[in-house]
Amino acid sequence: MDELPLDQVYTLLAVVDEGTFDAAAASLHVTPSAVSQRIKALEQRTGRVLLMRSKPVRPTDSGEVVVRFARQLALLERDARAELGLAGKDQRQPTTRLAIAVNADSLATWFLPALRRVPQDPPVCFELRREDEAHTTALLREGQVMAAVTSSPDPVVGCTVRALGLARYLPVANPEFEERHLGSGRLVDRLREAPVMVFDRRDDLQDGLVRSLAGGGKDAQGASALRHYVPTSEGFCDAIAAGLGWGLVPEPQALPLLRSGALTLLATDRTVDVPLFWQQWKLDSPALVAVASAVAETAAEELLPPR
């Protein structure tokens, strides 16, 4: 195999993005048969199965490599067109689209102000993918995003990594909830019985805090089985303020509610600091460089210094 035909590479990307061969055909203005033929030709050329024919389709490990390559090519092409001042068919300035994975709490607190700092000449459009910070690197590996806020310091193959800082979480509850459920006895014992707020089934922050209070390891008993799952950062905080359960809230969201008395701090010496990192493709892309700079500057202002 001497080369990867670009029409076949971009067709694979369209199928992954659109989810089906028919939808990809519509976006490319070709027939579904032409899409199928291009994918088969690319698989024959690479000697590997690149797609799992599910609904929606999913790239295999080999397919992820080609998808990542296609996204990098598309980004470089857009950057080149912008630098050359080449307009598209509608004669507007070429637009760079950046797909970025970011966790919900960063999105709700400091990340959007970072994006406001990104210059818009030439225009940059953002496609944000919300994912837990412990799992955003998976989207990088799959080629679904070009950069990610992650808790992993280990770079994904083909990516660079830099420390952003520490996101601090405070254990809080509604004052009436604290009085009713946590008013007597050892805090760790009460937390194991009281209703708890959990972001989703991947969220281990609350369980980790309880294990830490008990001095146990990962296999020690965590928080109560009485759990409310609220998978939005704002909704999670609102549910705690409403008295549904206790939980760990990002410091920027918690402080105003603590000052107003809507929330109370459960343990002054048991904050949880989550390290955050920025990972991005190793590409000489002006748009990626600008976003990385804006993210690093804002993180330095809003997060605690990395250790």
Stockholm file with secondary structure:
# STOCKHOLM 1.0

chainA/1-307         MDELPLDQVYTLLAVVDEGTFDAAAASLHVTPSAVSQRIKALEQRTGRVLLMRSKPVRPTDSGEVVVRFARQLALLERDARAELGLAGKDQRQPTTRLAIAVNADSLATWFLPALRRVPQDPPVCFELRREDEAHTTALLREGQVMAAVTSSPDPVVGCTVRALGLARYLPVANPEFEERHLGSGRLVDRLREAPVMVFDRRDDLQDGLVRSLAGGGKDAQGASALRHYVPTSEGFCDAIAAGLGWGLVPEPQALPLLRSGALTLLATDRTVDVPLFWQQWKLDSPALVAVASAVAETAAEELLPPR
#=GR chainA/1-307 SS CCCCCHHHHHHHHHHHHHSSHHHHHHHHTSCHHHHHHHHHHHHHHHTSCCEECSSSCEECHHHHHHHHHHHHHHHHHHHHHHHHTCCCTTCCCCCEEEEEEECHHHHHHTHHHHHHTSCCSSCEEEEEEECCTTTHHHHHHHTSCSEEEESCCSCCTTEEEEEEEEEEEEEEECHHHHHHHSSSSCHHHHHTTSCEEESSTTCCHHHHHHHHHHTCCTTSCCSCSCEEECCSHHHHHHHHHTTSCBEEEEHHHHHHHHHHTSSEESCTTCCEEEEEEEEEESCCCHHHHHHHHHHHHHHHHHSBCCC
#=GC SS_cons         CCCCCHHHHHHHHHHHHHSSHHHHHHHHTSCHHHHHHHHHHHHHHHTSCCEECSSSCEECHHHHHHHHHHHHHHHHHHHHHHHHTCCCTTCCCCCEEEEEEECHHHHHHTHHHHHHTSCCSSCEEEEEEECCTTTHHHHHHHTSCSEEEESCCSCCTTEEEEEEEEEEEEEEECHHHHHHHSSSSCHHHHHTTSCEEESSTTCCHHHHHHHHHHTCCTTSCCSCSCEEECCSHHHHHHHHHTTSCBEEEEHHHHHHHHHHTSSEESCTTCCEEEEEEEEEESCCCHHHHHHHHHHHHHHHHHSBCCC
//
